[in-house]
Amino acid sequence: MSDKLIIFDTTLRDGEQSPGASMTREEKIRIAKVLERMKVDVIEAGFPVASPGDFEAVKAVADTIKESTVCGLARALNKDIDCAGEALKGATSSRIHTFIATSPIHMEKKLRMTPDQVVEQAVAAVKRARQHTDNVEFSPEDAGRSELDFLCRVIEAVIDAGATTINIPDTVGYNVPHQFGALLHNLLEKIPNSDKAVFSVHCHNDLGLAVANSLSAVLNGARQVECTINGLGERAGNAALEEIVMAVRTRQDIFSCNTTLDTSQIIPASRLVAGITGFPVQPNKAIVGANAFAHESGIHQDGVLKNRETYEIMRAEDVGWSKNHIILGKHSGRSALKSRLKELGIEFKSEESLNQAFARFKALADKKHEIFDDDLQALVSETTSSSNDEHIKLISMKVCSETGETPSACLTLSVDSEEKTATAEGGGPVDAAFKAIEKIIQSETELKLYSVNNITSGTDAQGDVTVRLEKSNRVVNGQGADTDIVIASVKSYLNALNKFILVDERAHPQL
């Protein structure tokens, strides 16, 4: 029997560090439930000390998840570790993940500490974490650029102090596969007590090598991989969970380990994360991209029709792809909607939330004859992101776009329960609508991204719009969906503006 490869998902922590990808507590819980259903071994829920909002989100995930281990990140500082321990109190299974930098440049320039001081603080941090849980992970930050002998010294000391998992991060995505694999091999061979801990890797994708580096490490003895759904994460992202899992499963002739994940949940998880964060998946993305199992070439089509394995090394059904069928229509009732949403892993905490979703469903059914699962996911995302606490709401809108005339838009918004109206012209109806909003709100934000994607096929498909706004070096994403692309655009813009008001400021570390 092959060894187990532990899958440590950090979508809720490192994935959230993508500019504009901050998630609310409710959104984190939704994603955590999907990860639990996928049978992810460890869910890193966040960095509790970063903000009160982060603390509450980690606590909520810890209180909700029963089948997976819930992890909180902490610097090698007592206040961080105690905060993580407090947030994780309600978890059925908890882990504290603590770290300190070990590369020469980080110790000298960032920490301004000597190597001896770093070892001392690392050991103290692990011992402190052990007061809260027996499951402690330690990471030497920037291990990929650290000196081997010093790495061995630090790791041996923290294992003696009680660390049960040792994570080796390629923090800046600098390593290449043969080099990173050799690093794992050397650490396991040189550290006397390496057999007392599980060795893990956390690779960034700055050179497009995060998955390759992770797999090289697995081939050299790593038995945990830290990864994210869709490869979401800091800068160029992290190793993609779906690629790691399916590479190991598909190439069992090479890998002497395997995961216990339910891979049929990969596509639902990918779509949920893309919808919540506003980071759409590129069509040619491995495993989860729309074209991942599509065949355009006549030669390929002919081969697949004769024998699927001629051009497909995986079954689309194994990762959750299926023929998307019509499931509900305008005559469907609340019970049918509730039942189908439950099948999709979506449950509401209150009847009020269900009623709001049902009202949105009925409104959508009047516009769109065929309602698909992806429509429901977007509808629920919009319902959960809407709140009575929203400061800015759309009341009404009228746009005019006519050949030979300058497009214009007239909008009425509710701003803290006070209705305000403005009219503006623009290069198109969306531009005019955004300018009308700015006349009312005067947010002084800068539009950094405007992206439109169709949720399903057909001319009556909902448009899923993402906008990215920046102000004072703070970036947020806004999302909106509607069969009318201008309304979807306005919804996304207002969603982003509300986030500027509601989302906590956060200071996240890197690993």
N, C-alpha and C positions, 0 to 999 in steps of 0.2 A: 504494500500500500504506500502510495506516495505521501510525502510530507504535506502538511497544510500550509498554504500561503495565506497569511492574515491580510485582509484588506482593511486599511485605515483610511476612511474618507474624511477629507478636510474641506469639502465644499462650503460648509457653513462657517469655516474660519478663514482659511487661506483663499478660498474661492471668493469670499466676500470682500477681499482686498482689491479686487479688480475695480478700477475707478467707476463709480456709479452703481456698483453691484450690492450696496448695503441692503440687508434684508430686515424686515420687521420680525418681531417674536413669532407672530402667527405664520409668517412665511417660512421661518426656520423650522417650525413644528411640522408644517406640511411636507417639507423636503425630508426631514428626519424620519417621518413615518414611511415615506417611500423607500428610504435607505434601509430602514428596519425590515420592511417587506421584502427587500432584495437580499436580506440576510447579511448585510455588511457587518463585519466583526466589530469595528470601532468607529464611532462617529465623533469627530472633533467638533464640538458644538460652538466653540468661540473662545474668546480671550476675556474672561470675566472682569478683570480689573480695568479694561479699556474704558468702560463707561457704565453707568447704571443700566442703560438699555441692553448692553452686552451681558451683564450679570443676570438680568431677568430672563433674557433669551436662553442662556445656558441652563439656568435653573428650570425653566419651563420644559426644555428638551429632556433634561435629566429626570424630571418628574413624570414625563410622558412615555419615554421609551423603556421597554421592558426586556426586549430580546437582544439588543446590541449593547456593548459597553459604550458609555458616554464619557468623553474626554474634554478636559478644559486645559487651555494653554496658560503657562505662567513663566515669567522670567525667573531667574534664580534669585528672587527676592522674597523675603518673608511675607510682605503684604500681598504680593501676587499669588503666592502659594496658598495662603490662608483664604484669600478671596475665592480662588478656584475650589478649594475644599468645601467652603460654605455653599457655593452654587451647586455643587454636585451631591450634596447631602441626600437628596431624594432619589438618587439613581439606584436602580437594582444592581448595576455593575458600573463602577466608576474608575477613571484613570486620570492622574495628573501628569501633564506633559511639561516638563521644565527644561530650560535651555540657557546656555551662555556661550558667547563666541569664543572660538579657539584658534582662529587664524592669526598670524602675526599682525596683519594690517588692522584687523578688528580689535585685537587686544591693545595695540599701541594707539591707534587713532580714535577709536570709538569708546572703548572701555577705560583706557588709560590705566590698565592694570598689568601687573607682572604675571608670568605664567604660574608662579606659585600661588598668587592670589586667586587666579581663575580656578585652579584645582580646588583650593580651599572653599571657595564659594559654591562650586558645583557640588561638592560633597555635602556641604551644609544644606543646600537646596533639596537634594534627594532625601536626606534624613528628615527634613521638615515635611516634605510631601508624604513620607511614610507615616507620619502622624495622622494623616487623613485617609490614606488608602494603601493597601498592599500592592496596588498596580501602579507603578511609577515608571514613566518613560523619560529618558534624558537625551537631549540633542546637543551636540557640539556645533553651534552655528558656524556656517562657512567651513564645514569639515572638508569640503572638496579642495580648499586652498590651505588647509592646515598641515603642519609638519607631522609626519607619520609617528615619530617617536613620542611627540607630545600628545597626539591623539590617543595613542596606546596608554599613556600614563593617566590621562584624564578618565578614559573609559574604564580602565581597571579599577580606579579609585571609586567611581560612582557605582559600579557593580557591587563592590565590597560594601558600599553604603546602603545598598538595597534596591538599585534600579533593576527593573525586570525586563525592560525593553531599551535598546540602544539604537537611536535613529541617527543615520549618517546623511545629513542634508547637503545637496549641491545647491547651496543657497542662491548663487548668481548664475547658474546654468553654464558653468565654465568647463566642466569635464566632458570627456568623450568616452564612449562605451568601454573600450579595452582598458583605459586608465581607471575608470570608476570601478569596474569589475575587479581589477587587480587590487584596488584599495580595500574593498570588502574582504577579498581573499587574505590579504596581508594582516588586516585587523583580527580576523578570526584565528589566524595562525599564530600571531605574535602575542596576543593578550592571554595571559594564563587562565583567567576565569571567564573567557568568552562563552563557554558552554553554559554559563549560569544565566544568560539573558538571550532574548530574541533580538536579532539584528534586523534593523529596518532601514529603508531609504526614502528620501523625500527629494525629488528632482525637479528643478525648474527648467523651463523650455526656451530659454533665451537663444539657444543655437538650434532649436528644433530637435533636441536629443533627449528630452525628459523620459519618454517611454523606453527608448533604446538603452539609456543609462540604467534605468530601473530594472529592465530585464537582464542586462549584463550583471547587475548586482545579485539578482535572484539566482542566476546560473552559478554565482560564486558564493552562495550560502545565505544571502538575505532571505528572511522568511516573513517579512512584513513589507508591504509597499504602501506609501502614503500618496494618495491620488485624489482627483476630483472629477465630478461629473462634467463631461464635455471639455476637460482640461482647463477649466476655469481657474483663474488665479492671478497673483501678482505679476505685473509686467506681461510677459508672453505666456504666462500660465504655468500649470503643473502637468505632471504625467496624467493622462486621461484614464480614468478607472476602466472605462469600457474597452480600451485598447489593451491595457495590461491583462485584464481578466480573460479576454477572448484570445489573446496571443498565447497565454499559458495553456488555456483549455484546448486550443486548436493544435498546438505543437507539443503534445504530451510525449512525442518521440524524443524531445530535447529536454523538457523540463521534468524534474523528478518531484514536482510538487503541484498542487492544484488548489483552487478555492472551493468554498462551499456556497457560493453565491447562487441565487435564483436569477439567472441571466435574462429570463423573460421580462424582468422589471427594468431592464436597461433603457429601453426606448421611452417608457412612461417617465422614468426619472430624468432622462435627457430633456424631454419636452417640458416637464415641470420646471426644471432649473432654467432653461432658456426663457420660458415665459415669465418667471418671477424676476430674473435678473435683467431681462431685456437684451441678452446677448444671444442672437440667433445662431443656429448651427449652420455652418457652410455646407452647401449641397454635397461636396466631395469629401466631407469629413468621414474618416474610417468608422465603421460600425453604425453610427447614428445619423450620418448625413443622408439626405433624401435620395442621393444617387448611389449609396453604398451597395445596393443590391440591384441596381438598374443596369440593363445591357442595351446599348445603342448599336454597336457593331453587328452587322448581319452574321458574320462568322461566329461571334460570341453567342448571339441569339440562337443560331442553329445548334451550336454545341450544347447550350443549356437545355434546349428542348429535348435533345437526345439523351443527355445525362447531366443533371445539375452540377455534378462535381467536376465537369470539364472546365468551368470558369468560376465556380463558387466553392470556397473552402470552408464556408460556414452556412448554416441554414438561417435564413432571415427570421424564421419563427423563433429560433432559439434566443434571440436578443429582444424579442417583443414586437417585431414587425408583423403586421397582418393586414389583410384587406379591410380598409376602414369602411364600415357599413353604416347606413342610415339607422339611427337608433331611436330618435324621437321626432315628433312633429308638433304642429300647433294645437292638436287635439289631445296631446298627452297631459296627464295630470301631475300633481305634486308627488304622489307616491311613485309613479314611474320615473320621474326625474331623480327623486331621492334614492331609489333602488339602483339606477344606472350609475349615479355618482358614487355610491357605496362600492359598486363593482370596480370603479376606477380608483378606489382608495381614498375617496373624499367624503368626509363626514362633517356635519355642522354641530357646533357646540350648543346652538340655541335655535328655537323655532323661528326667531326673528331673522337670523342669518339665512335659513332655508327659504323663508318667505321672500327675502330680498333677491336671492338667486332665482327663485321661481318667477318673480316679476320680470327680471332681466331675460330669463329664458323665453317667456311669453312674448316680450317685446321683440326679441330676436327672431322668434318663429313667425311673427307677422311679416318680417322683412325677408326671411330666408327660408325657403321651402324645406331644404334638407339640413338637418342638424347633425353634426358629426362629433365624435369624441373630442377632437381638438377644439371645436367650438365651445364645448362644455368646460374644458380646461381653462380657456381664455375667459369665459364667463365667470367662473369661480374666482380666478385671479383678480378680476375686476371687482367682484363682490367683496372679497376679503381686503382688497386695498382701499375700498371705499369705507368711510367712517364718518360718524356724526361729528368727529373732531376736525374734519377737513375745514380749513379756513376759506378755501376758494372752491366754488362749485359753478358749473355751467347751468344756467337757467334756460337760455334760448340763443339761437344763432341763425343768422340769415346771410348767405353769401351770394354774390353775383359774379359770374364769369361768362363773358360774352365776347365773341369775335370782334376785334377792333376797339374794344372798350377796356379800360383798366379794371382789373378785378377788385372787388371790395367786399368787406365783411362787417356785419353789425352784430356785436355780441352783448349779451346781458349776463353778468356774473353775480353770484352772491359772495360777498367778501365779508366774513364774520357776520353773516346774516343780513348784511346791507346790500341791496341790489344796486349795481352800477352798470351803465351802458356806454359803449364806445363804438365808433365806426372808423375804419381805416382802409386804405388802398394798399395794394402790394403787387409784386410780380406775378402772383397767382393767388388762388383762393386761400391756400394754406398760409402763405406769406402774409396776406391781408389779415387773416384771423389771428395770427401770432402778434402782429403789430397792434391789433385792437386790444388784445389781452394786455400787452405792455403799456398801452395808454392808460389802462385801469390800474394795473398792479405796480408798474414802474420798478420792476425787480432788479434791473441793472445786471442781469445775468447774460452770459454769452452762449449762444447756441453752438455746440461743438459737433453734434451729430443729429441727423434726421434720417431715419431708416424706416422703410415700409416693407412688410412681408405679408403675403397672403397666408392665412391660417389653413384654409382648405382650398380645393380647386373650384373653378366655376366663376362666372362673372358676378354672382351674388355672394362670393366668399367674403368673410370678414377680413378687413385689413388690420394687421397688427402693427402699430406704429411705435417706434422707440425714439425718444429725443434725449439728448444728453446736454445738460446745462452746466455751466461753470461760473462760479463767483468766488472771489477771494481764495483761489486755489482749492476750492471745494467743488467736487463733481458729483452730480446725481443723475440717475436715469429716470425717465418717466415713460409709462406705457399706457396705451389705450387701444381698444379694439372696437370696431363697428363696421357695418356694411358700407357706411358712408365714410370715405377716407378722410374727408375734411373734419368730420366730427371725431373720428379716431385720433386725428392729429391734435385737435384741441384738448381732448381728454388726456393725451400723453403729456402735453405741455403743462396742463394744470396739475397732473399727477406729480410731475417733477417739481413744480413750484411749491406744492404742499409738502414735499419731502424736505425741501430747504427749511421749512418751518418746523417740521415734526421730528426729523431724524437727528439723533444725538451726534455730536462730534466724537470721533473715535480715533485713537492712536494705536495702530496695529504694528506689531513687530514682524520681522521677516524670518523665515526658516528656509 
